[in-house]
Amino acid sequence: MNLIMNNNMNSSLNTQRVTVSLPDYIYRRLVKQVPERQVSRFVASVLEEKLFMHKKQTTDPIDDFVNLRRKLPKISDKKIFAAIRKGRM
């Protein structure tokens, strides 16, 4: 079963027409659950979410740690050592 998609979610965005092959059981669920003129919007939304989540997946834990450190407030060595000493008492 082929599905022709044209994303019109936002008229200011450029869109591409795509032909996608789907297993029959997925197509049947799609046409049952999504309003007739909303299929493209639904498919684009699901793909966008899936691609966003895939992009957020960790690729290198060290890079992720370094990027997280950049976002945290800077703490002086003096304060860090004081907190360590306080924790050891």
C-alpha positions in Angstrom: 0.0 0.0 0.0 1.5 3.4 -1.0 0.8 6.6 0.8 1.4 9.9 -0.8 2.3 12.6 1.8 2.5 16.3 1.5 3.1 18.1 4.8 1.1 21.3 5.1 1.5 21.8 8.8 2.8 25.3 8.4 2.3 27.1 5.2 5.6 29.0 5.7 7.6 25.8 5.6 8.8 24.2 2.3 7.2 20.8 1.8 8.2 17.8 -0.2 5.9 15.2 -1.7 6.9 11.7 -0.6 5.6 8.2 -1.5 5.9 5.8 1.4 5.1 2.1 1.4 3.4 0.9 4.5 2.4 -2.6 5.7 -1.3 -3.0 5.2 -2.1 -3.4 8.9 -0.4 0.0 9.6 -2.2 1.7 6.8 -5.6 0.4 8.1 -4.9 1.7 11.6 -3.8 5.0 10.1 -6.9 5.6 8.2 -9.1 4.5 11.1 -7.4 6.8 13.6 -6.5 9.9 11.6 -9.1 12.2 10.0 -9.1 12.0 6.2 -7.4 15.3 5.4 -5.0 15.1 8.3 -2.8 12.1 7.3 0.1 14.2 6.0 0.2 16.4 9.1 0.0 13.3 11.4 2.8 11.4 9.5 5.0 14.5 9.5 4.4 15.1 13.2 5.3 11.5 14.1 8.4 11.5 12.0 9.5 14.8 13.4 9.1 13.6 16.9 10.9 10.3 16.2 13.8 12.1 14.5 14.0 14.6 17.3 14.2 11.8 19.9 16.8 10.0 17.7 18.9 13.1 17.6 18.7 13.5 21.4 20.1 10.0 22.0 23.5 9.9 23.5 26.3 9.3 21.0 29.3 10.0 23.2 29.0 10.1 27.0 32.1 12.2 27.4 30.9 14.9 25.0 27.5 14.8 26.8 29.3 15.3 30.1 31.4 18.2 28.8 28.4 19.9 27.3 26.5 19.5 30.6 29.4 21.0 32.5 29.3 24.1 30.2 25.6 24.6 31.1 26.2 24.4 34.8 27.1 27.5 36.9 30.8 27.9 37.4 32.0 27.0 41.0 35.4 28.0 42.3 37.9 25.3 43.4 37.8 26.9 46.9 34.1 26.2 47.2 34.4 22.7 45.8 37.2 21.8 48.3 35.2 23.3 51.2 32.2 21.2 50.3 34.4 18.1 50.1 35.9 18.8 53.5 32.5 19.5 55.0 31.3 16.1 53.7 34.2 14.3 55.3 33.6 15.6 58.8 
